[in-house]
């Protein structure tokens, strides 16, 4: 498979996976367990199928832990800062923005309730974050960065990462808050890409992603009245 074909295959798979998940999230709205199973097939199964068919080392190398502890220490520090920013941002903005629609949407559309949210939070923090890192950093960014253009890889993977969350968060927030979150997701994607680009592996960016999801889920625990 030529470099050009690998590049366009990665783009098509990423766009296709995000489009299908947009329909699942925004139109079908199945129970969370069903949605998670579909996401595993799209975000893990399709990239691994690409890896099996193409034997693309640029993607395969992203699974190899980088040497040296510096990147992981930096990722841990950034992760703590991101966690603090998310939780602190909630306390700073809860008097301005209404967050009650989040729990209402989760309970009404996906069957996520106060009783099962702790289990869902663990899945989101560790498994779901890895699925997204594999798709957007290991796959989309990794293939484009090595085979096409580093700048295009940054833009494409970060835009795809942000837009993927549109259907998920639709109806949760006011237009202003929603726009701010999209900008934050894009910038978050850029940060993840920087770590992936510097280290050549997706694990440091996964660490930061875990911290970000832990921050979001801490807010969720507060909104559900669990803590």
BELNORLIN-V32733 format. One line per field, one symbol per residue. burial: b if it has 9 or more other ideal C-beta (glycine too) atoms within 8 Angstrom, else e. A space follows every 10 residues. Layout:
burial = ???
//
This chain:
burial = eeeeebbebb bebbbbbbeb bbbbbbeeeb ebeebbebbb bbbbbbbeeb beebebebbb bbeeebeeee bbebbbebbb ebbbbbbeeb eebeeeeebe bbbebbbeeb ebbeebbeeb bebbbbebbb bbbbbbbbbb bbbbbebbee ebbbebbbbb bbbbbbbebe eebeeebbee bbbebbbbbb bbbebbbebb bbbbbbbbbb bbbbbbbbbb bbbbeee
//
